[in-house]
Amino acid sequence: MLKFCCTMMATIMALNLPYPGSANYAQAKVYPWGPETIANIARLCIPAVANINTVEQRRNPMLELEPFFHGFFGTEGSQLPAFFETKGIGSAFAVAADGLLITNWHVVKKAKIITVAFQSGKQYPGRVVGYDALADLALLRVHANDLPILPIDRNDDLQVGEWVVAIGNPLGLTTTVTAGIVSGIRRGLAINESIPFIQTDTPINPGNSGGPLLDLQGQVVGVNTAIIRNVSGISFAIPAQTLRSVLIKLQTSSAPGKT
């Protein structure tokens, strides 16, 4: 049965996390497998996926130049701004109805401002309440109490050749759905040899980072994280087993009274 639009209780039950409070939950309608399976997954899962927009503040490199060179750029050193802002994009998905989302740490680690936007049109300022730099995962909190969430797969039985679906914000094209197959499992990468990455041929682009990789049950089997530039058909995701262990730690540390 596809289980979506549930609440924090469902997440805690699935992850064996401490239960902080009671809440009602709903179950999605059951759909048969067939030509519209991916369409149904997309329709049910998209409400739980968010676009992340960040603003990063960087020190002006011009300030590192000798004052003599400032004149070549038409300004005096005293007129140079100390910092300038750059914008970034990424994706995230809700894991608790009371405002907790997962994304990649590299998406938000330098952000001064984080905006979390859902397909419903709702936007929230977000803040980082926990992260694991080694796993490249971060937990965000927004002021909401009715977020639809995605269940995280507990079986760890993903197979090569299995169909998977990615939802995210590639290149700023919000709420984009792509599909492919699992090309390999337990891949070791030089960028992080401690994670057994999932390799897929699902089209992934900058902005997909932090978004969910889903199986045909609509469960999160990975977090889309990395691509090989100038190569098509090869992308990588952090597997659900890594996500579960990190989420338990981060959600415990971000419990009420600790954030």
C-alpha positions in Angstrom: 0.0 0.0 0.0 1.3 3.5 -0.8 1.6 5.5 2.3 1.8 9.2 2.0 0.5 12.4 3.6 1.1 10.8 7.0 2.5 12.5 10.0 5.4 12.5 12.3 4.0 9.4 14.1 4.4 7.4 10.9 8.0 8.5 10.4 8.9 7.7 14.0 7.2 4.3 13.8 9.1 3.6 10.5 12.5 4.8 12.0 12.0 3.6 15.5 12.5 7.2 16.7 11.3 8.6 20.1 7.6 9.6 19.9 7.2 13.3 21.0 3.5 13.7 20.6 0.2 12.3 19.2 -1.2 13.2 15.8 -3.7 11.9 13.3 -2.6 10.4 10.0 -4.1 9.6 6.7 -3.3 6.9 4.1 -3.3 7.5 0.4 -5.6 5.7 -2.0 -4.2 2.4 -3.3 -3.3 2.4 -7.0 -2.7 -0.7 -9.1 0.7 -1.0 -10.8 0.5 -0.2 -14.5 1.3 2.4 -17.1 0.4 5.2 -14.7 2.4 4.0 -11.7 5.0 6.7 -12.0 2.4 9.3 -12.6 0.6 8.3 -9.4 3.8 8.3 -7.4 4.6 11.7 -8.7 1.1 13.0 -7.8 1.3 11.6 -4.3 4.9 12.5 -3.5 5.3 15.9 -5.1 3.5 17.7 -2.2 6.2 16.5 0.2 9.1 17.7 -1.9 10.4 21.3 -1.6 12.6 23.6 -3.6 15.4 25.1 -1.7 16.6 28.6 -2.6 19.7 29.9 -0.7 21.5 33.2 -0.4 25.2 33.0 0.5 27.3 35.9 1.7 30.9 35.9 0.4 33.7 38.2 1.2 34.6 40.5 -1.7 37.9 39.2 -3.2 38.7 42.7 -4.4 39.5 43.6 -0.8 42.5 41.2 -1.0 44.1 43.4 -3.8 46.6 46.1 -3.0 44.9 49.5 -2.9 46.9 50.5 -5.9 44.8 48.2 -8.1 41.4 49.4 -6.9 41.6 52.4 -9.3 41.7 50.1 -12.3 38.2 48.9 -11.4 36.8 52.4 -11.1 36.4 52.5 -7.3 38.3 53.3 -4.2 39.0 50.7 -1.6 36.7 52.5 0.9 33.8 52.2 -1.6 34.2 48.5 -2.0 31.4 46.3 -0.4 32.9 44.0 2.2 30.6 41.1 1.1 28.5 40.2 -1.9 25.7 37.7 -2.2 25.3 34.6 -4.4 22.2 32.5 -4.9 21.9 28.7 -4.9 19.3 26.1 -5.5 18.6 22.6 -4.2 15.8 20.2 -3.1 14.5 18.7 0.1 11.7 16.5 1.3 9.7 16.5 4.5 10.3 13.7 7.0 8.1 15.0 9.9 4.8 16.8 9.6 5.8 19.3 12.3 8.3 21.0 9.9 11.4 18.8 9.5 13.0 18.2 6.1 16.1 16.5 4.8 18.5 17.9 2.2 22.2 17.7 1.4 24.6 19.5 3.7 26.4 21.0 0.7 23.2 22.7 -0.4 22.8 24.8 2.8 26.2 24.7 4.6 27.1 28.3 3.6 23.6 29.7 3.3 22.8 33.0 5.1 19.1 32.7 4.0 17.2 29.5 3.3 13.8 29.6 1.6 11.8 26.4 1.5 9.0 26.4 -1.2 6.4 23.7 -1.8 4.3 23.1 -4.9 1.3 24.2 -2.9 2.7 27.7 -3.1 3.6 27.8 0.6 7.0 29.2 1.4 8.9 29.2 4.7 12.2 30.5 6.0 14.2 27.5 6.9 17.0 26.9 9.4 19.6 24.1 9.8 19.0 22.3 13.1 21.5 19.5 12.5 23.9 18.1 10.0 26.3 15.3 9.3 29.1 16.6 7.1 30.5 13.2 6.4 27.2 11.9 5.2 26.4 15.2 3.4 23.0 15.3 5.1 21.3 18.2 6.9 18.0 18.5 8.8 16.0 21.7 8.2 13.2 23.1 10.3 10.3 25.3 9.1 7.4 26.7 11.1 4.7 24.2 9.9 2.7 21.5 11.5 0.8 19.8 8.6 3.5 18.9 6.1 2.9 15.8 3.9 5.9 13.5 4.4 7.6 10.6 2.5 8.1 7.2 4.1 11.7 5.9 4.1 12.4 2.4 2.9 13.4 0.0 5.6 14.1 -3.2 3.6 17.5 -2.3 2.2 16.8 -4.7 -0.7 17.2 -2.3 -3.6 18.3 -4.3 -6.7 20.2 -3.4 -9.8 17.7 -2.9 -12.6 14.9 -1.7 -10.3 12.9 1.3 -11.5 13.4 4.6 -9.5 11.9 8.0 -9.6 13.6 11.4 -8.7 11.8 14.6 -7.8 13.5 17.9 -7.4 14.5 21.3 -8.6 17.0 20.8 -11.4 18.5 24.0 -12.8 15.7 25.9 -11.0 12.9 24.0 -12.9 10.7 23.4 -10.0 9.0 20.1 -9.2 10.6 18.1 -12.0 10.0 14.3 -12.1 12.5 12.0 -13.8 12.7 8.2 -13.9 15.4 5.5 -14.6 16.8 2.4 -13.2 19.4 1.4 -10.5 22.6 1.0 -12.3 24.7 -0.1 -9.4 24.7 -0.3 -5.6 27.3 0.2 -2.9 29.5 2.3 -5.1 32.5 3.9 -3.5 33.4 7.4 -4.7 36.5 9.5 -4.1 34.3 12.4 -2.9 33.2 10.2 0.1 34.4 6.7 0.4 32.4 6.1 3.6 29.0 6.0 1.8 27.8 3.1 -0.3 26.3 5.2 -3.0 23.4 4.1 -5.3 24.2 4.7 -9.0 21.3 5.4 -11.3 20.7 6.5 -14.8 17.9 8.8 -13.7 18.5 12.3 -15.1 19.9 14.4 -12.3 21.2 18.0 -12.6 22.4 20.7 -10.3 19.4 21.6 -8.1 18.3 18.0 -7.7 20.7 17.7 -4.7 18.8 16.9 -1.5 15.7 15.6 -3.3 14.3 12.1 -2.9 15.0 9.0 -5.0 11.9 6.8 -4.8 11.0 3.2 -5.6 7.8 2.2 -7.2 6.1 1.9 -3.8 6.7 5.6 -3.3 9.3 5.0 -0.6 12.5 7.0 -0.3 15.4 4.7 -1.2 18.0 7.5 -1.5 18.8 11.2 -1.4 20.0 12.5 -4.8 23.5 13.9 -4.2 26.1 13.8 -7.0 26.6 13.8 -10.8 29.7 13.4 -13.0 29.9 16.6 -15.0 29.8 16.3 -18.8 28.6 12.7 -18.5 25.0 11.6 -19.0 23.3 8.7 -17.5 25.4 8.5 -14.3 24.2 10.0 -11.0 24.5 9.0 -7.4 22.3 9.0 -4.3 22.9 8.4 -0.6 21.1 5.1 0.3 18.2 4.9 2.7 20.1 2.9 5.3 22.6 5.8 5.7 19.7 8.3 5.7 17.9 6.4 8.5 20.9 6.2 10.8 21.8 9.9 10.3 18.1 11.0 10.7 17.8 9.2 14.0 20.8 11.1 15.3 19.8 14.5 13.9 16.1 14.2 14.8 17.0 13.3 18.4 19.4 16.2 18.7 16.8 18.6 17.2 14.0 17.5 19.5 12.0 20.4 21.2 14.1 22.2 23.7 17.3 21.4 21.8 17.0 23.6 18.8 
